[in-house]
């Protein structure tokens, strides 16, 4: 029983940590985008990925949000 409770608590803690990480990642993207030297296509892709990441965050899909925001950061080079 203790193992089950520990596993559930661990999953909750990991989910909560990711939930709080999403806004920080969005903030990093928002800060870097205005001064980034990107092609028009790459800038559009970053904006699209950032928007998708925010939507995923708001719908509670935090690991998917973090992955999407990570793609945006990769394009930005951060």
N, C-alpha and C positions, 0 to 999 in steps of 0.2 A: 504494500500500500504506500509506503514511504517513497518508493522508487517512482510510482505513478505520479504522486503529488510533486516530487522533485522534477520529473520530466515536464509536467504541465507548467510548473512555475518557470522552468528554464525557457520553454517555448514562449510563454507570455513575456518574459523579460527580453528575449531576442526580438520579438515583434515590437515591443515598446521602444527598444533602442533604434530599430529601423524606422519606426514612425517619426521619431525625433530627428533622425538623420536626413530625411527627405527635405525639410525646409532649409537646412544648412546647405545641402547640395544645390538646391535651387538658387539660394542666395549667391553661392560661388559662381554659378553660371551667369546670373544676372549682373554680377560685378565684372566679370571678364568679357562679356559679349560686346559692350560698347567700344572697347579698345582693341578687340581682336582683329587681326588682319586675315579675314576669311573671304573666300569667293562668295558671291551672291547665293549660290546654291548651298554652300556649306553653312552660311549664316541662316538660311531658311531651314535647313535640316536641324540645326541646333535649336532654333525657336520651336520647331515642331516637336522635337524630342522633349524639350523642357516642358512644353504644354502638356504633352502626353504623360510625362512623369508626374506633373501636378494632379492631373485627373486621376491617375492610378493611386496616388497618395490619398486623395480625398475619398476614394472609394474603398480605402483600407487595404489595398494591394501594395504593401510597402516594399516587399522584396522586388516585385516587378518594377515599381517606381524607381528604386535605387539602381536597378540594372539599366533602365531607360535613361536616367539622369547620368549614369556612368558613360553611356554611349555619347551623350551630348558633350560631356567633359572631354572625352577622347577626341572628338572632332575639334573642340576648342584648344586642345593641347594643354589642358590643366589636369 
